[in-house]
Amino acid sequence: MTTRTGSRPRFSAPAAPVLARTYAAALLTHLPLLGILLLPWGRSRYAGGSEALMGLVTLALTAAVVTAVVYAPALCARVAPAPPDWLPGRARRSVAQFRRRDRRAYLLVLGELVVLYVTAQCLGGLAGVVRPYVRDNPAPVVDAGGHPWDFHHGNFALQAVVLYLGICFATTWYACRLRGRVTGTHA
């Protein structure tokens, strides 16, 4: 439960069972996001895709992330309902009411989402540094069609999975924190 010390709310983390159930559900429902992340010609110019294709995949990735964030509270309400305000049909409406009622608290939860999303991007970048998916091609580039780099699909997929796990956690945390704020509990 959130308590007040003066005018500042004290932080209270989501309950582990709610967080675990919501994370498991996010891993299943956000699979289209993983599919987009696994498209090499959309995230890397070294994979041989055109600029137009990269733009389309980037747009699809942005849409998938925004959709995951918008529907995360409904997903959380489906796997961890807390009557009367946190039910599958009411969660998004309850979030909108909470946002209007306490904008500062909502912005703090939204800020946590942004920090976790940026952390997921940094972890994906770290995976790309530890296991780079583009390396210099060891074979001599003799013909005109040869590429000076070697694209490693396994390392690219590893980076995509790290990004996916982090983004799923960010949306899960966001939904569970909103659940706690809307219902006043963290159980």
Salt bridges, closest charged atoms under 4 A:
ASP85 OD1 - ARG90 NH2 3.43
ASP102 OD2 - ARG4 NH2 3.50
GLU112 OE1 - ARG177 NE 2.83
